[in-house]
Structures are given as C-alpha cells and as structure tokens.
C-alpha cells in the first residue's frame, strides 16, 4: 500500500536532514516522532544546515535556551 505524498515528503526531509515532521500538536510531539522514525529504522543521513550557524561553545554553555533544556 503506497503512503500519501505528504508523508513521503516528510520522510524524505527527515532522511535528508533529520527534520522531524511538523504536525498539529495533538497528534505527536516532536520527540515522539523522532522515537517512532528511529525505532522503525528510518535514520537521517545529514543534518539541518541551520545548525551550522550556532557557536558550539555557546550551545554547550547554555543548554537551557534550547527547547526541552
């Protein structure tokens, strides 16, 4: 059974750069989606290039500025 194009697109984005699907909040939280995808063996092959703009020392020193921190 083929999957919907919208889901195929979300899976392709996750595989390409580790972007979790953005869905209405009442379905799944971001961390739940990541757990489901990785649990099913769907692994990202890259990362979101926006992350390259962060200073790693600043991120390590201030983990509470990140969601869930």
HUDAVEN-V542697 format. One record per pair of residues at least 24 apart in sequence whose C-alpha atoms are under 10 Angstrom apart, sorted by the first residue. I is the first residue (numbers start at 1). GAP is how many residues later the second one is. D is the distance in Angstrom with one decimal. If there is no record, write none. Layout:
I/GAP/D ; I/GAP/D
This chain:
11/26/8.6 ; 11/31/8.2 ; 11/32/9.7 ; 11/33/9.3 ; 12/30/9.9 ; 12/32/9.0 ; 13/31/8.5 ; 13/33/9.8 ; 13/34/9.9 ; 13/35/9.5 ; 14/28/8.3 ; 14/29/7.7 ; 14/30/5.7 ; 14/31/8.4 ; 14/32/8.7 ; 14/33/8.8 ; 14/34/9.4 ; 15/27/7.0 ; 15/28/5.9 ; 15/29/4.0 ; 15/30/5.5 ; 15/31/7.2 ; 15/32/8.9 ; 16/27/9.0 ; 16/28/5.8 ; 16/29/5.5 ; 16/30/5.4 ; 16/31/7.0 ; 16/32/8.3 ; 17/26/9.6 ; 17/27/5.9 ; 17/28/6.5 ; 17/29/4.5 ; 17/30/3.9 ; 17/31/4.8 ; 17/32/7.8 ; 18/24/9.9 ; 18/25/7.7 ; 18/26/4.9 ; 18/27/7.4 ; 18/28/6.5 ; 18/29/5.4 ; 18/30/6.6 ; 19/25/8.3 ; 19/27/9.6 ; 19/28/7.7 ; 19/29/6.9 ; 20/24/10.0 ; 31/37/9.9
